[in-house]
Amino acid sequence: MRINQVVIPDLPALRRQKGITLDAISAATRIGKRYLDAIERGAFTLLPGGIYSISYIRQYARAVDFDEHELLELYFAATNSAAPAASTAALRDDAAPIPFRQYLPFIPRALFNVSIRKLRKT
């Protein structure tokens, strides 16, 4: 199938060949069938947009065992949009994970004691 001069692979045939139904993918990923159908048809403009579209496409590709990077590249080419910088970094396999803050925010002891006293009274 051709959309904006981009050739979309026959995803429904690939999915059927693996014996997977749209209902099964929808139940596993909690993505609506209309969005999954839009991905299969290459109708990317029907997706909600932004990071949701990227997430839906990735989950669908994983469910049917298709290369998610290739499908995302097709999505960006078909929608004439550039990949956001954050998702471009996340697309690379060698990307370093984002550091997790190892500390809790500072809570003054007086506020902590007041909240504990109120909990004990109730």
KELO-461532 format. One record per atom (N, C-alpha, C): x, y, z; atom name; residue number from 1; residue in one letter. Coordinates in Angstrom, 1 decimal. Example, Ala and Ser with C-alpha at 12.3 -4.5 7.8 and 13.67 -1.06 7.14 Angstrom:
% residues 2
+--------+--------+--------+----+-----+---+
!   east !  north !     up !  a !   k ! r !
+--------+--------+--------+----+-----+---+
!   13.2 !   -5.7 !    7.8 !  N !   1 ! A !
!   12.3 !   -4.5 !    7.8 ! CA !   1 ! A !
!   13.2 !   -3.3 !    7.8 !  C !   1 ! A !
!   12.8 !   -2.2 !    7.1 !  N !   2 ! S !
!   13.7 !   -1.1 !    7.1 ! CA !   2 ! S !
!   12.9 !    0.0 !    7.9 !  C !   2 ! S !
+--------+--------+--------+----+-----+---+
% end
This chain:
% residues 122
+--------+--------+--------+----+-----+---+
!   east !  north !     up !  a !   k ! r !
+--------+--------+--------+----+-----+---+
!    0.8 !   -1.2 !    0.0 !  N !   1 ! M !
!    0.0 !    0.0 !    0.0 ! CA !   1 ! M !
!    0.9 !    1.2 !    0.0 !  C !   1 ! M !
!    0.5 !    2.3 !   -0.8 !  N !   2 ! R !
!    1.3 !    3.5 !   -0.9 ! CA !   2 ! R !
!    0.5 !    4.7 !   -0.2 !  C !   2 ! R !
!    1.2 !    5.4 !    0.7 !  N !   3 ! I !
!    0.7 !    6.6 !    1.3 ! CA !   3 ! I !
!    1.8 !    7.6 !    1.2 !  C !   3 ! I !
!    1.5 !    8.8 !    0.6 !  N !   4 ! N !
!    2.5 !    9.8 !    0.5 ! CA !   4 ! N !
!    3.8 !    9.3 !    0.0 !  C !   4 ! N !
!    3.8 !    8.4 !   -1.0 !  N !   5 ! Q !
!    4.9 !    7.8 !   -1.7 ! CA !   5 ! Q !
!    5.7 !    6.9 !   -0.7 !  C !   5 ! Q !
!    5.1 !    6.5 !    0.4 !  N !   6 ! V !
!    5.7 !    5.6 !    1.3 ! CA !   6 ! V !
!    5.0 !    4.2 !    1.2 !  C !   6 ! V !
!    5.7 !    3.2 !    1.1 !  N !   7 ! V !
!    5.1 !    1.9 !    0.9 ! CA !   7 ! V !
!    5.0 !    1.2 !    2.3 !  C !   7 ! V !
!    3.7 !    1.0 !    2.6 !  N !   8 ! I !
!    3.4 !    0.4 !    3.9 ! CA !   8 ! I !
!    3.3 !   -1.1 !    3.7 !  C !   8 ! I !
!    4.0 !   -1.9 !    4.5 !  N !   9 ! P !
!    3.9 !   -3.4 !    4.4 ! CA !   9 ! P !
!    2.5 !   -3.9 !    4.6 !  C !   9 ! P !
!    2.2 !   -5.1 !    4.2 !  N !  10 ! D !
!    0.9 !   -5.7 !    4.4 ! CA !  10 ! D !
!    0.8 !   -6.3 !    5.8 !  C !  10 ! D !
!    0.5 !   -5.4 !    6.7 !  N !  11 ! L !
!    0.5 !   -5.8 !    8.1 ! CA !  11 ! L !
!   -0.7 !   -6.7 !    8.5 !  C !  11 ! L !
!   -1.9 !   -6.5 !    7.9 !  N !  12 ! P !
!   -2.9 !   -7.5 !    8.2 ! CA !  12 ! P !
!   -2.6 !   -8.9 !    7.8 !  C !  12 ! P !
!   -1.9 !   -9.1 !    6.6 !  N !  13 ! A !
!   -1.5 !  -10.4 !    6.2 ! CA !  13 ! A !
!   -0.5 !  -11.0 !    7.1 !  C !  13 ! A !
!    0.4 !  -10.2 !    7.6 !  N !  14 ! L !
!    1.5 !  -10.6 !    8.5 ! CA !  14 ! L !
!    0.8 !  -11.1 !    9.8 !  C !  14 ! L !
!   -0.1 !  -10.3 !   10.3 !  N !  15 ! R !
!   -0.8 !  -10.6 !   11.6 ! CA !  15 ! R !
!   -1.6 !  -11.9 !   11.4 !  C !  15 ! R !
!   -2.3 !  -12.0 !   10.3 !  N !  16 ! R !
!   -3.1 !  -13.3 !   10.1 ! CA !  16 ! R !
!   -2.2 !  -14.5 !    9.9 !  C !  16 ! R !
!   -1.1 !  -14.3 !    9.3 !  N !  17 ! Q !
!   -0.1 !  -15.4 !    9.1 ! CA !  17 ! Q !
!    0.4 !  -15.9 !   10.5 !  C !  17 ! Q !
!    0.5 !  -15.0 !   11.4 !  N !  18 ! K !
!    0.9 !  -15.5 !   12.8 ! CA !  18 ! K !
!   -0.2 !  -15.9 !   13.6 !  C !  18 ! K !
!   -1.5 !  -15.8 !   13.1 !  N !  19 ! G !
!   -2.6 !  -16.3 !   13.8 ! CA !  19 ! G !
!   -3.1 !  -15.4 !   15.0 !  C !  19 ! G !
!   -2.8 !  -14.1 !   14.8 !  N !  20 ! I !
!   -3.2 !  -13.1 !   15.9 ! CA !  20 ! I !
!   -4.4 !  -12.3 !   15.4 !  C !  20 ! I !
!   -5.3 !  -12.1 !   16.2 !  N !  21 ! T !
!   -6.5 !  -11.3 !   15.9 ! CA !  21 ! T !
!   -6.3 !   -9.9 !   16.5 !  C !  21 ! T !
!   -7.1 !   -8.9 !   15.9 !  N !  22 ! L !
!   -7.0 !   -7.6 !   16.4 ! CA !  22 ! L !
!   -7.6 !   -7.5 !   17.8 !  C !  22 ! L !
!   -8.6 !   -8.4 !   18.1 !  N !  23 ! D !
!   -9.2 !   -8.4 !   19.4 ! CA !  23 ! D !
!   -8.1 !   -8.9 !   20.5 !  C !  23 ! D !
!   -7.3 !   -9.8 !   20.1 !  N !  24 ! A !
!   -6.2 !  -10.3 !   21.0 ! CA !  24 ! A !
!   -5.2 !   -9.2 !   21.3 !  C !  24 ! A !
!   -4.8 !   -8.5 !   20.2 !  N !  25 ! I !
!   -3.8 !   -7.4 !   20.4 ! CA !  25 ! I !
!   -4.5 !   -6.2 !   21.2 !  C !  25 ! I !
!   -5.7 !   -6.0 !   20.9 !  N !  26 ! S !
!   -6.4 !   -4.9 !   21.7 ! CA !  26 ! S !
!   -6.5 !   -5.3 !   23.2 !  C !  26 ! S !
!   -6.8 !   -6.5 !   23.5 !  N !  27 ! A !
!   -6.9 !   -7.0 !   24.9 ! CA !  27 ! A !
!   -5.5 !   -6.9 !   25.6 !  C !  27 ! A !
!   -4.5 !   -7.3 !   24.8 !  N !  28 ! A !
!   -3.1 !   -7.3 !   25.4 ! CA !  28 ! A !
!   -2.6 !   -5.9 !   25.6 !  C !  28 ! A !
!   -2.8 !   -5.0 !   24.7 !  N !  29 ! T !
!   -2.2 !   -3.7 !   24.7 ! CA !  29 ! T !
!   -3.1 !   -2.6 !   25.2 !  C !  29 ! T !
!   -4.4 !   -2.9 !   25.3 !  N !  30 ! R !
!   -5.4 !   -1.9 !   25.7 ! CA !  30 ! R !
!   -5.5 !   -0.8 !   24.8 !  C !  30 ! R !
!   -5.3 !   -1.0 !   23.5 !  N !  31 ! I !
!   -5.4 !    0.0 !   22.5 ! CA !  31 ! I !
!   -6.7 !   -0.4 !   21.7 !  C !  31 ! I !
!   -7.5 !    0.7 !   21.4 !  N !  32 ! G !
!   -8.7 !    0.5 !   20.7 ! CA !  32 ! G !
!   -8.5 !   -0.2 !   19.4 !  C !  32 ! G !
!   -9.5 !   -1.0 !   18.9 !  N !  33 ! K !
!   -9.4 !   -1.7 !   17.7 ! CA !  33 ! K !
!   -9.4 !   -0.7 !   16.5 !  C !  33 ! K !
!  -10.0 !    0.5 !   16.7 !  N !  34 ! R !
!  -10.0 !    1.5 !   15.6 ! CA !  34 ! R !
!   -8.6 !    2.0 !   15.3 !  C !  34 ! R !
!   -7.8 !    2.2 !   16.4 !  N !  35 ! Y !
!   -6.4 !    2.6 !   16.2 ! CA !  35 ! Y !
!   -5.6 !    1.5 !   15.6 !  C !  35 ! Y !
!   -5.8 !    0.3 !   16.1 !  N !  36 ! L !
!   -5.0 !   -0.8 !   15.5 ! CA !  36 ! L !
!   -5.3 !   -1.0 !   14.0 !  C !  36 ! L !
!   -6.6 !   -0.8 !   13.7 !  N !  37 ! D !
!   -7.0 !   -0.9 !   12.3 ! CA !  37 ! D !
!   -6.4 !    0.2 !   11.5 !  C !  37 ! D !
!   -6.3 !    1.4 !   12.0 !  N !  38 ! A !
!   -5.7 !    2.6 !   11.4 ! CA !  38 ! A !
!   -4.2 !    2.3 !   11.1 !  C !  38 ! A !
!   -3.5 !    1.7 !   12.1 !  N !  39 ! I !
!   -2.1 !    1.4 !   11.9 ! CA !  39 ! I !
!   -1.9 !    0.4 !   10.8 !  C !  39 ! I !
!   -2.8 !   -0.6 !   10.7 !  N !  40 ! E !
!   -2.7 !   -1.6 !    9.7 ! CA !  40 ! E !
!   -2.9 !   -1.1 !    8.3 !  C !  40 ! E !
!   -3.9 !   -0.2 !    8.2 !  N !  41 ! R !
!   -4.2 !    0.4 !    6.9 ! CA !  41 ! R !
!   -3.2 !    1.6 !    6.5 !  C !  41 ! R !
!   -2.4 !    2.0 !    7.5 !  N !  42 ! G !
!   -1.5 !    3.1 !    7.2 ! CA !  42 ! G !
!   -2.2 !    4.5 !    7.3 !  C !  42 ! G !
!   -3.4 !    4.5 !    7.9 !  N !  43 ! A !
!   -4.1 !    5.7 !    8.1 ! CA !  43 ! A !
!   -3.7 !    6.4 !    9.4 !  C !  43 ! A !
!   -2.4 !    6.9 !    9.4 !  N !  44 ! F !
!   -1.8 !    7.4 !   10.6 ! CA !  44 ! F !
!   -2.5 !    8.7 !   11.1 !  C !  44 ! F !
!   -3.2 !    9.4 !   10.2 !  N !  45 ! T !
!   -3.8 !   10.6 !   10.6 ! CA !  45 ! T !
!   -5.0 !   10.3 !   11.6 !  C !  45 ! T !
!   -5.5 !    9.1 !   11.6 !  N !  46 ! L !
!   -6.6 !    8.7 !   12.5 ! CA !  46 ! L !
!   -6.1 !    8.4 !   13.9 !  C !  46 ! L !
!   -4.8 !    8.3 !   14.1 !  N !  47 ! L !
!   -4.3 !    8.1 !   15.5 ! CA !  47 ! L !
!   -4.3 !    9.4 !   16.3 !  C !  47 ! L !
!   -4.3 !    9.2 !   17.6 !  N !  48 ! P !
!   -4.5 !   10.4 !   18.5 ! CA !  48 ! P !
!   -3.4 !   11.5 !   18.4 !  C !  48 ! P !
!   -2.2 !   11.1 !   17.9 !  N !  49 ! G !
!   -1.1 !   12.0 !   17.7 ! CA !  49 ! G !
!   -0.1 !   12.0 !   18.9 !  C !  49 ! G !
!    1.0 !   12.7 !   18.6 !  N !  50 ! G !
!    2.0 !   12.8 !   19.6 ! CA !  50 ! G !
!    2.6 !   11.5 !   20.1 !  C !  50 ! G !
!    2.9 !   11.4 !   21.3 !  N !  51 ! I !
!    3.6 !   10.3 !   21.9 ! CA !  51 ! I !
!    2.6 !    9.1 !   21.9 !  C !  51 ! I !
!    1.3 !    9.3 !   21.9 !  N !  52 ! Y !
!    0.4 !    8.2 !   21.9 ! CA !  52 ! Y !
!    0.5 !    7.4 !   20.6 !  C !  52 ! Y !
!    0.6 !    8.1 !   19.5 !  N !  53 ! S !
!    0.8 !    7.4 !   18.2 ! CA !  53 ! S !
!    2.0 !    6.6 !   18.2 !  C !  53 ! S !
!    3.1 !    7.2 !   18.7 !  N !  54 ! I !
!    4.4 !    6.5 !   18.7 ! CA !  54 ! I !
!    4.3 !    5.2 !   19.6 !  C !  54 ! I !
!    3.6 !    5.4 !   20.7 !  N !  55 ! S !
!    3.5 !    4.2 !   21.6 ! CA !  55 ! S !
!    2.6 !    3.2 !   21.0 !  C !  55 ! S !
!    1.5 !    3.6 !   20.4 !  N !  56 ! Y !
!    0.6 !    2.6 !   19.8 ! CA !  56 ! Y !
!    1.3 !    1.8 !   18.7 !  C !  56 ! Y !
!    2.0 !    2.5 !   17.8 !  N !  57 ! I !
!    2.7 !    1.9 !   16.7 ! CA !  57 ! I !
!    3.8 !    0.9 !   17.3 !  C !  57 ! I !
!    4.5 !    1.3 !   18.3 !  N !  58 ! R !
!    5.5 !    0.4 !   18.9 ! CA !  58 ! R !
!    4.9 !   -0.9 !   19.5 !  C !  58 ! R !
!    3.8 !   -0.7 !   20.2 !  N !  59 ! Q !
!    3.1 !   -1.8 !   20.8 ! CA !  59 ! Q !
!    2.5 !   -2.8 !   19.7 !  C !  59 ! Q !
!    2.0 !   -2.2 !   18.7 !  N !  60 ! Y !
!    1.4 !   -3.0 !   17.6 ! CA !  60 ! Y !
!    2.6 !   -3.8 !   16.9 !  C !  60 ! Y !
!    3.7 !   -3.1 !   16.7 !  N !  61 ! A !
!    4.8 !   -3.8 !   16.0 ! CA !  61 ! A !
!    5.3 !   -5.0 !   16.9 !  C !  61 ! A !
!    5.4 !   -4.7 !   18.2 !  N !  62 ! R !
!    5.9 !   -5.8 !   19.1 ! CA !  62 ! R !
!    4.9 !   -7.0 !   19.1 !  C !  62 ! R !
!    3.6 !   -6.7 !   19.0 !  N !  63 ! A !
!    2.6 !   -7.7 !   19.1 ! CA !  63 ! A !
!    2.6 !   -8.6 !   17.9 !  C !  63 ! A !
!    2.9 !   -8.0 !   16.7 !  N !  64 ! V !
!    2.9 !   -8.9 !   15.5 ! CA !  64 ! V !
!    4.4 !   -9.2 !   15.1 !  C !  64 ! V !
!    5.3 !   -8.9 !   16.0 !  N !  65 ! D !
!    6.7 !   -9.3 !   15.8 ! CA !  65 ! D !
!    7.3 !   -8.7 !   14.5 !  C !  65 ! D !
!    7.0 !   -7.4 !   14.3 !  N !  66 ! F !
!    7.5 !   -6.6 !   13.2 ! CA !  66 ! F !
!    8.5 !   -5.6 !   13.7 !  C !  66 ! F !
!    9.5 !   -5.1 !   12.9 !  N !  67 ! D !
!   10.5 !   -4.2 !   13.4 ! CA !  67 ! D !
!    9.9 !   -2.9 !   13.7 !  C !  67 ! D !
!    9.8 !   -2.5 !   15.0 !  N !  68 ! E !
!    9.2 !   -1.3 !   15.4 ! CA !  68 ! E !
!    9.9 !    0.0 !   14.9 !  C !  68 ! E !
!   11.2 !   -0.1 !   14.7 !  N !  69 ! H !
!   11.9 !    1.1 !   14.2 ! CA !  69 ! H !
!   11.5 !    1.4 !   12.8 !  C !  69 ! H !
!   11.4 !    0.3 !   12.0 !  N !  70 ! E !
!   11.0 !    0.5 !   10.6 ! CA !  70 ! E !
!    9.6 !    1.0 !   10.5 !  C !  70 ! E !
!    8.7 !    0.5 !   11.3 !  N !  71 ! L !
!    7.3 !    1.0 !   11.3 ! CA !  71 ! L !
!    7.2 !    2.4 !   11.7 !  C !  71 ! L !
!    8.0 !    2.8 !   12.7 !  N !  72 ! L !
!    8.0 !    4.2 !   13.1 ! CA !  72 ! L !
!    8.6 !    5.1 !   12.1 !  C !  72 ! L !
!    9.6 !    4.7 !   11.4 !  N !  73 ! E !
!   10.1 !    5.5 !   10.3 ! CA !  73 ! E !
!    9.1 !    5.7 !    9.2 !  C !  73 ! E !
!    8.3 !    4.6 !    8.9 !  N !  74 ! L !
!    7.2 !    4.7 !    7.9 ! CA !  74 ! L !
!    6.2 !    5.7 !    8.4 !  C !  74 ! L !
!    5.9 !    5.7 !    9.7 !  N !  75 ! Y !
!    4.9 !    6.6 !   10.3 ! CA !  75 ! Y !
!    5.4 !    8.1 !   10.1 !  C !  75 ! Y !
!    6.7 !    8.4 !   10.4 !  N !  76 ! F !
!    7.2 !    9.7 !   10.3 ! CA !  76 ! F !
!    7.2 !   10.2 !    8.8 !  C !  76 ! F !
!    7.6 !    9.2 !    7.9 !  N !  77 ! A !
!    7.6 !    9.6 !    6.5 ! CA !  77 ! A !
!    6.2 !    9.8 !    6.0 !  C !  77 ! A !
!    5.2 !    9.0 !    6.4 !  N !  78 ! A !
!    3.9 !    9.1 !    5.9 ! CA !  78 ! A !
!    3.2 !   10.4 !    6.4 !  C !  78 ! A !
!    3.5 !   10.8 !    7.6 !  N !  79 ! T !
!    2.9 !   12.0 !    8.2 ! CA !  79 ! T !
!    3.7 !   13.3 !    7.9 !  C !  79 ! T !
!    4.8 !   13.1 !    7.2 !  N !  80 ! N !
!    5.7 !   14.3 !    6.8 ! CA !  80 ! N !
!    6.1 !   15.0 !    8.1 !  C !  80 ! N !
!    6.4 !   14.3 !    9.1 !  N !  81 ! S !
!    6.8 !   14.9 !   10.4 ! CA !  81 ! S !
!    8.2 !   14.3 !   10.8 !  C !  81 ! S !
!    8.9 !   15.1 !   11.5 !  N !  82 ! A !
!   10.2 !   14.6 !   12.0 ! CA !  82 ! A !
!   10.0 !   14.0 !   13.4 !  C !  82 ! A !
!   10.8 !   13.0 !   13.6 !  N !  83 ! A !
!   10.8 !   12.3 !   14.9 ! CA !  83 ! A !
!   11.2 !   13.3 !   16.0 !  C !  83 ! A !
!   10.4 !   13.4 !   17.1 !  N !  84 ! P !
!   10.8 !   14.3 !   18.2 ! CA !  84 ! P !
!   12.2 !   13.9 !   18.7 !  C !  84 ! P !
!   12.9 !   14.9 !   19.3 !  N !  85 ! A !
!   14.3 !   14.6 !   19.7 ! CA !  85 ! A !
!   14.3 !   13.5 !   20.8 !  C !  85 ! A !
!   13.3 !   13.5 !   21.7 !  N !  86 ! A !
!   13.2 !   12.5 !   22.8 ! CA !  86 ! A !
!   13.0 !   11.1 !   22.2 !  C !  86 ! A !
!   12.1 !   11.0 !   21.2 !  N !  87 ! S !
!   11.8 !    9.7 !   20.6 ! CA !  87 ! S !
!   13.0 !    9.2 !   19.7 !  C !  87 ! S !
!   13.7 !   10.1 !   19.1 !  N !  88 ! T !
!   14.8 !    9.8 !   18.3 ! CA !  88 ! T !
!   15.9 !    9.1 !   19.2 !  C !  88 ! T !
!   16.2 !    9.7 !   20.3 !  N !  89 ! A !
!   17.1 !    9.1 !   21.3 ! CA !  89 ! A !
!   16.6 !    7.8 !   21.8 !  C !  89 ! A !
!   15.3 !    7.7 !   22.0 !  N !  90 ! A !
!   14.8 !    6.4 !   22.5 ! CA !  90 ! A !
!   14.8 !    5.3 !   21.4 !  C !  90 ! A !
!   14.8 !    5.7 !   20.2 !  N !  91 ! L !
!   14.8 !    4.7 !   19.1 ! CA !  91 ! L !
!   16.2 !    4.0 !   19.0 !  C !  91 ! L !
!   17.2 !    4.7 !   19.4 !  N !  92 ! R !
!   18.6 !    4.0 !   19.3 ! CA !  92 ! R !
!   18.7 !    2.9 !   20.3 !  C !  92 ! R !
!   19.3 !    1.8 !   19.9 !  N !  93 ! D !
!   19.4 !    0.7 !   20.8 ! CA !  93 ! D !
!   20.5 !    1.0 !   21.9 !  C !  93 ! D !
!   21.5 !    1.8 !   21.5 !  N !  94 ! D !
!   22.6 !    2.1 !   22.5 ! CA !  94 ! D !
!   22.3 !    3.3 !   23.3 !  C !  94 ! D !
!   21.1 !    3.8 !   23.4 !  N !  95 ! A !
!   20.8 !    5.0 !   24.2 ! CA !  95 ! A !
!   21.0 !    4.7 !   25.7 !  C !  95 ! A !
!   21.6 !    5.6 !   26.3 !  N !  96 ! A !
!   21.8 !    5.5 !   27.8 ! CA !  96 ! A !
!   20.5 !    5.8 !   28.5 !  C !  96 ! A !
!   20.2 !    5.0 !   29.6 !  N !  97 ! P !
!   18.9 !    5.3 !   30.3 ! CA !  97 ! P !
!   19.0 !    6.6 !   31.0 !  C !  97 ! P !
!   17.8 !    7.2 !   31.2 !  N !  98 ! I !
!   17.7 !    8.5 !   31.9 ! CA !  98 ! I !
!   18.0 !    8.2 !   33.4 !  C !  98 ! I !
!   18.9 !    9.0 !   34.0 !  N !  99 ! P !
!   19.2 !    8.7 !   35.4 ! CA !  99 ! P !
!   17.9 !    8.9 !   36.3 !  C !  99 ! P !
!   17.8 !    8.1 !   37.3 !  N ! 100 ! F !
!   16.7 !    8.2 !   38.2 ! CA ! 100 ! F !
!   17.2 !    8.9 !   39.5 !  C ! 100 ! F !
!   16.4 !    9.8 !   39.9 !  N ! 101 ! R !
!   16.7 !   10.6 !   41.1 ! CA ! 101 ! R !
!   16.6 !    9.7 !   42.3 !  C ! 101 ! R !
!   17.7 !    9.5 !   43.1 !  N ! 102 ! Q !
!   17.8 !    8.5 !   44.1 ! CA ! 102 ! Q !
!   17.4 !    9.1 !   45.5 !  C ! 102 ! Q !
!   16.9 !   10.3 !   45.5 !  N ! 103 ! Y !
!   16.6 !   10.9 !   46.8 ! CA ! 103 ! Y !
!   15.2 !   11.4 !   46.9 !  C ! 103 ! Y !
!   14.6 !   11.5 !   48.1 !  N ! 104 ! L !
!   13.3 !   12.0 !   48.2 ! CA ! 104 ! L !
!   13.4 !   13.5 !   48.5 !  C ! 104 ! L !
!   12.3 !   14.2 !   48.2 !  N ! 105 ! P !
!   12.3 !   15.7 !   48.5 ! CA ! 105 ! P !
!   12.4 !   15.9 !   50.0 !  C ! 105 ! P !
!   13.0 !   17.0 !   50.4 !  N ! 106 ! F !
!   13.1 !   17.4 !   51.8 ! CA ! 106 ! F !
!   11.8 !   17.8 !   52.4 !  C ! 106 ! F !
!   11.4 !   17.1 !   53.5 !  N ! 107 ! I !
!   10.2 !   17.5 !   54.2 ! CA ! 107 ! I !
!   10.6 !   17.9 !   55.6 !  C ! 107 ! I !
!   10.2 !   19.2 !   55.9 !  N ! 108 ! P !
!   10.6 !   19.6 !   57.3 ! CA ! 108 ! P !
!   10.0 !   18.7 !   58.4 !  C ! 108 ! P !
!   10.8 !   18.5 !   59.4 !  N ! 109 ! R !
!   10.4 !   17.6 !   60.5 ! CA ! 109 ! R !
!    9.1 !   18.1 !   61.2 !  C ! 109 ! R !
!    9.0 !   19.4 !   61.3 !  N ! 110 ! A !
!    7.8 !   19.9 !   62.0 ! CA ! 110 ! A !
!    6.5 !   19.6 !   61.2 !  C ! 110 ! A !
!    6.5 !   19.7 !   59.9 !  N ! 111 ! L !
!    5.4 !   19.3 !   59.1 ! CA ! 111 ! L !
!    5.1 !   17.8 !   59.2 !  C ! 111 ! L !
!    6.2 !   17.0 !   59.2 !  N ! 112 ! F !
!    6.0 !   15.5 !   59.3 ! CA ! 112 ! F !
!    5.4 !   15.2 !   60.7 !  C ! 112 ! F !
!    5.8 !   15.8 !   61.8 !  N ! 113 ! N !
!    5.3 !   15.5 !   63.1 ! CA ! 113 ! N !
!    3.8 !   15.9 !   63.2 !  C ! 113 ! N !
!    3.4 !   17.1 !   62.6 !  N ! 114 ! V !
!    2.1 !   17.5 !   62.6 ! CA ! 114 ! V !
!    1.2 !   16.5 !   61.9 !  C ! 114 ! V !
!    1.6 !   16.0 !   60.7 !  N ! 115 ! S !
!    0.8 !   15.1 !   60.0 ! CA ! 115 ! S !
!    0.6 !   13.8 !   60.7 !  C ! 115 ! S !
!    1.7 !   13.3 !   61.4 !  N ! 116 ! I !
!    1.6 !   12.1 !   62.2 ! CA ! 116 ! I !
!    0.6 !   12.2 !   63.3 !  C ! 116 ! I !
!    0.7 !   13.4 !   64.0 !  N ! 117 ! R !
!   -0.3 !   13.6 !   65.1 ! CA ! 117 ! R !
!   -1.7 !   13.6 !   64.7 !  C ! 117 ! R !
!   -2.0 !   14.2 !   63.5 !  N ! 118 ! K !
!   -3.3 !   14.2 !   63.0 ! CA ! 118 ! K !
!   -3.8 !   12.8 !   62.6 !  C ! 118 ! K !
!   -2.9 !   12.0 !   62.1 !  N ! 119 ! L !
!   -3.3 !   10.7 !   61.8 ! CA ! 119 ! L !
!   -3.6 !    9.8 !   63.0 !  C ! 119 ! L !
!   -2.9 !   10.1 !   64.1 !  N ! 120 ! R !
!   -3.1 !    9.3 !   65.3 ! CA ! 120 ! R !
!   -4.4 !    9.7 !   66.0 !  C ! 120 ! R !
!   -4.8 !   10.9 !   65.8 !  N ! 121 ! K !
!   -6.1 !   11.4 !   66.5 ! CA ! 121 ! K !
!   -7.3 !   10.8 !   65.8 !  C ! 121 ! K !
!   -7.2 !   10.5 !   64.5 !  N ! 122 ! T !
!   -8.4 !   10.0 !   63.7 ! CA ! 122 ! T !
!   -8.5 !    8.5 !   63.9 !  C ! 122 ! T !
+--------+--------+--------+----+-----+---+
% end
